[in-house]
């Protein structure tokens, strides 16, 4: 990255307090890709940047590059996130964490920027769970990790019956090619994954999702992400804790 200060549109993926009065954040910029930065003084109650540098916010930022992290010089709001109820925070945190783990630094991609912007906009308007799953599948695809769903990844035969999902080979594995340590992958789960991968989140069609297939899909999806990133999705623990609290 150039050492010169620059302006860009940014989507905030993650924020945490840093030292006494500062905030550390990771954002994805339209023109500069993923960038970690420090907002000095942002933890003070009266700090304008502190009020704006919030998870999933859409900002215009001015950043000064540094050796390891950039420094926030100024920012203004372009679009604030949905009201911070626990579900928006929990599902948004999953999207933000997976995006941070999958994306390389300073690698801009317009389709990724638009996907993240759309996902954070729609968390409060659509089914949060389906928005999250669809976004993660699309993000994998944009990162070149699209699951292979139409043919067996070993023998290349078309998918016609239940089989397995191979984390190593990145997709469907038929029964005769399975080695025994893959995840069960039924045709209904495969069809749901295909549907969510291509789902128009702005104008989704009417369709029915069965809990069994959705849970099976999520088990495969999250294990596949773990295999690709070698990092556990810690936000899933937060979601589980919040759901347990909400349901007594």
C-alpha positions as CSV (number, residue, x, y, z in Angstrom):
1,X,0.0,0.0,0.0
2,X,1.1,3.5,-0.7
3,X,2.2,5.6,2.3
4,X,0.0,8.4,1.3
5,X,-3.3,9.1,3.1
6,X,-6.4,8.1,1.2
7,X,-10.2,8.2,1.3
8,X,-12.5,5.3,0.5
9,X,-15.9,3.8,1.2
10,X,-15.6,1.2,4.0
11,X,-17.8,-1.5,5.6
12,X,-16.8,-2.2,9.2
13,X,-16.4,-5.9,9.8
14,X,-15.2,-6.0,13.4
15,X,-14.6,-3.5,16.2
16,X,-13.0,-3.9,19.6
17,X,-11.7,-1.6,22.3
18,X,-7.9,-1.2,22.1
19,X,-5.8,0.0,25.1
20,X,-7.6,2.6,27.2
21,X,-9.2,5.1,24.8
22,X,-8.9,3.7,21.3
23,X,-10.7,1.3,19.0
24,X,-9.2,-1.3,16.7
25,X,-11.3,-2.2,13.7
26,X,-11.2,-4.2,10.5
27,X,-12.9,-2.8,7.4
28,X,-13.4,-3.8,3.8
29,X,-12.9,-0.8,1.5
30,X,-14.3,-0.5,-2.0
31,X,-11.0,0.5,-3.6
32,X,-8.4,-0.9,-1.1
33,X,-9.8,-4.2,0.2
34,X,-9.5,-5.4,3.8
35,X,-7.7,-3.0,6.0
36,X,-7.2,-3.0,9.8
37,X,-7.0,0.4,11.5
38,X,-6.9,2.1,14.8
39,X,-9.2,5.0,15.7
40,X,-7.3,6.9,18.4
41,X,-9.6,8.3,21.1
42,X,-12.7,6.7,19.7
43,X,-13.5,4.9,23.0
44,X,-14.2,8.3,24.6
45,X,-18.0,8.9,25.0
46,X,-17.8,12.3,23.2
47,X,-15.8,11.0,20.2
48,X,-17.5,11.4,16.9
49,X,-15.5,8.7,15.3
50,X,-16.4,6.4,18.2
51,X,-20.1,6.8,17.5
52,X,-19.6,6.0,13.8
53,X,-17.0,3.2,14.0
54,X,-19.5,0.5,14.8
55,X,-19.8,-3.0,13.5
56,X,-21.4,-3.3,10.0
57,X,-21.5,0.5,9.5
58,X,-21.0,1.9,6.0
59,X,-18.6,4.8,6.2
60,X,-16.5,7.2,4.2
61,X,-13.1,7.0,5.8
62,X,-9.8,8.8,5.6
63,X,-7.0,6.5,6.5
64,X,-3.2,6.9,6.9
65,X,-1.3,3.7,6.2
66,X,1.1,2.3,8.8
67,X,3.6,-0.5,9.0
68,X,1.0,-3.0,10.4
69,X,-2.2,-1.1,10.8
70,X,-3.7,2.1,9.3
71,X,-4.8,5.1,11.4
72,X,-8.2,6.6,11.1
73,X,-8.0,10.3,10.4
74,X,-11.7,11.1,9.9
75,X,-14.9,9.4,8.9
76,X,-18.5,10.2,8.1
77,X,-21.6,8.0,7.9
78,X,-22.9,6.8,4.6
79,X,-25.3,4.3,6.1
80,X,-25.6,3.1,9.7
81,X,-26.3,-0.6,10.5
82,X,-29.7,-2.0,11.5
83,X,-30.7,-1.4,15.1
84,X,-28.4,-3.4,17.4
85,X,-30.7,-6.2,18.6
86,X,-28.8,-9.3,19.6
87,X,-29.8,-11.3,16.5
88,X,-28.5,-8.6,14.1
89,X,-25.3,-8.4,16.1
90,X,-24.8,-12.2,16.3
91,X,-25.5,-13.0,12.7
92,X,-23.7,-9.9,11.5
93,X,-20.7,-10.9,13.6
94,X,-20.6,-14.3,11.8
95,X,-20.6,-12.7,8.4
96,X,-18.0,-10.1,9.4
97,X,-15.7,-12.8,11.0
98,X,-15.8,-15.2,8.1
99,X,-15.2,-12.3,5.6
100,X,-12.2,-11.2,7.7
101,X,-10.8,-14.7,7.7
102,X,-11.4,-15.5,4.0
103,X,-10.3,-12.2,2.5
104,X,-6.7,-11.2,2.0
105,X,-5.5,-7.7,3.0
106,X,-5.5,-4.9,0.4
107,X,-7.3,-7.1,-2.2
108,X,-10.3,-5.1,-3.4
109,X,-13.2,-6.8,-5.1
110,X,-16.3,-4.9,-6.0
111,X,-18.6,-8.0,-5.9
112,X,-17.5,-8.8,-2.3
113,X,-18.1,-5.1,-1.3
114,X,-21.6,-5.2,-2.7
115,X,-22.3,-8.6,-1.1
116,X,-21.3,-7.4,2.3
117,X,-23.2,-4.1,2.0
118,X,-26.3,-5.9,0.9
119,X,-26.1,-8.6,3.6
120,X,-25.8,-6.1,6.5
121,X,-28.7,-4.0,5.1
122,X,-30.9,-7.1,4.9
123,X,-30.3,-8.7,8.3
124,X,-33.1,-6.6,9.8
125,X,-35.5,-7.2,6.9
126,X,-35.2,-10.9,5.9
127,X,-34.7,-14.2,7.7
128,X,-31.3,-13.5,9.4
129,X,-30.3,-17.2,9.3
130,X,-30.9,-17.6,5.6
131,X,-29.3,-14.2,4.8
132,X,-26.2,-15.3,6.7
133,X,-26.0,-18.8,5.1
134,X,-26.6,-17.4,1.6
135,X,-24.0,-14.7,2.1
136,X,-21.3,-17.1,3.4
137,X,-21.9,-19.4,0.4
138,X,-21.6,-16.5,-2.0
139,X,-18.5,-15.2,-0.3
140,X,-16.9,-18.7,-0.6
141,X,-17.7,-18.6,-4.3
142,X,-16.3,-15.1,-4.8
143,X,-13.1,-16.3,-3.1
144,X,-12.7,-19.1,-5.5
145,X,-13.9,-21.8,-3.0
146,X,-17.3,-22.5,-4.6
147,X,-18.6,-25.9,-3.4
148,X,-19.0,-28.4,-6.2
149,X,-22.6,-29.5,-6.1
150,X,-23.5,-30.9,-9.5
151,X,-21.1,-33.8,-10.0
152,X,-19.0,-36.1,-7.9
153,X,-15.6,-34.4,-7.1
154,X,-13.9,-37.8,-7.6
155,X,-15.5,-39.6,-10.6
156,X,-17.2,-36.6,-12.1
157,X,-20.5,-38.5,-12.4
158,X,-23.7,-36.3,-12.2
159,X,-25.4,-36.1,-8.8
160,X,-28.5,-38.4,-8.8
161,X,-28.8,-39.7,-5.2
162,X,-27.7,-39.0,-1.6
163,X,-24.0,-39.0,-1.0
164,X,-21.4,-37.2,1.0
165,X,-19.6,-33.8,1.2
166,X,-15.8,-33.9,1.1
167,X,-14.1,-31.1,2.9
168,X,-10.8,-32.0,1.2
169,X,-12.2,-32.1,-2.3
170,X,-14.6,-29.2,-1.8
171,X,-17.9,-30.7,-2.8
172,X,-20.2,-33.7,-3.4
173,X,-18.8,-37.2,-3.3
174,X,-20.9,-40.2,-4.4
175,X,-21.3,-43.3,-2.4
176,X,-18.9,-45.5,-4.4
177,X,-16.1,-42.9,-4.2
178,X,-16.6,-42.1,-0.4
179,X,-13.7,-43.0,1.9
180,X,-15.8,-43.1,5.1
181,X,-14.8,-39.9,6.8
182,X,-17.0,-37.5,4.8
183,X,-20.1,-35.7,6.0
184,X,-23.5,-37.1,4.9
185,X,-25.0,-35.0,2.1
186,X,-28.6,-35.6,1.0
187,X,-30.1,-34.4,-2.2
188,X,-32.5,-32.0,-0.4
189,X,-29.6,-30.5,1.5
190,X,-27.6,-30.2,-1.8
191,X,-30.6,-28.5,-3.4
192,X,-31.0,-26.1,-0.6
193,X,-27.3,-25.2,-0.7
194,X,-27.6,-24.6,-4.5
195,X,-30.7,-22.4,-3.9
196,X,-29.0,-20.3,-1.2
197,X,-25.9,-19.9,-3.3
198,X,-27.9,-18.2,-6.1
199,X,-30.6,-16.6,-3.9
200,X,-31.6,-13.0,-4.7
201,X,-31.7,-11.6,-1.2
202,X,-33.4,-8.4,-2.2
203,X,-36.4,-10.2,-3.9
204,X,-36.3,-13.8,-2.6
205,X,-38.9,-16.2,-4.1
206,X,-41.3,-18.1,-1.8
207,X,-39.8,-21.4,-0.8
208,X,-40.0,-23.7,2.2
209,X,-36.9,-24.6,4.2
210,X,-37.0,-27.7,6.4
211,X,-35.1,-27.5,9.7
212,X,-33.4,-30.8,9.1
213,X,-31.9,-29.7,5.8
214,X,-30.9,-26.3,7.1
215,X,-29.1,-27.8,10.1
216,X,-27.3,-30.3,7.9
217,X,-26.3,-27.5,5.5
218,X,-24.9,-25.3,8.3
219,X,-22.9,-28.2,9.7
220,X,-21.3,-28.7,6.3
221,X,-20.9,-25.0,5.6
222,X,-19.2,-24.1,8.9
223,X,-16.9,-27.1,8.8
224,X,-15.9,-26.3,5.2
225,X,-15.1,-22.7,6.2
226,X,-13.1,-24.0,9.1
227,X,-11.2,-26.3,6.8
228,X,-10.5,-23.5,4.3
229,X,-9.4,-20.9,6.9
230,X,-8.1,-23.1,9.7
231,X,-9.8,-20.7,12.2
232,X,-12.9,-21.5,14.3
233,X,-15.8,-19.2,13.9
234,X,-15.9,-17.7,17.4
235,X,-19.1,-15.7,16.7
236,X,-21.0,-19.0,16.6
237,X,-20.4,-19.3,20.3
238,X,-21.8,-15.8,20.9
239,X,-24.9,-16.8,18.8
240,X,-25.4,-20.0,20.8
241,X,-25.1,-18.2,24.1
242,X,-27.5,-15.5,23.1
243,X,-30.1,-18.0,21.9
244,X,-29.8,-19.9,25.1
245,X,-30.4,-16.7,27.1
246,X,-33.3,-15.6,24.9
247,X,-35.1,-19.0,25.3
248,X,-34.4,-19.3,29.0
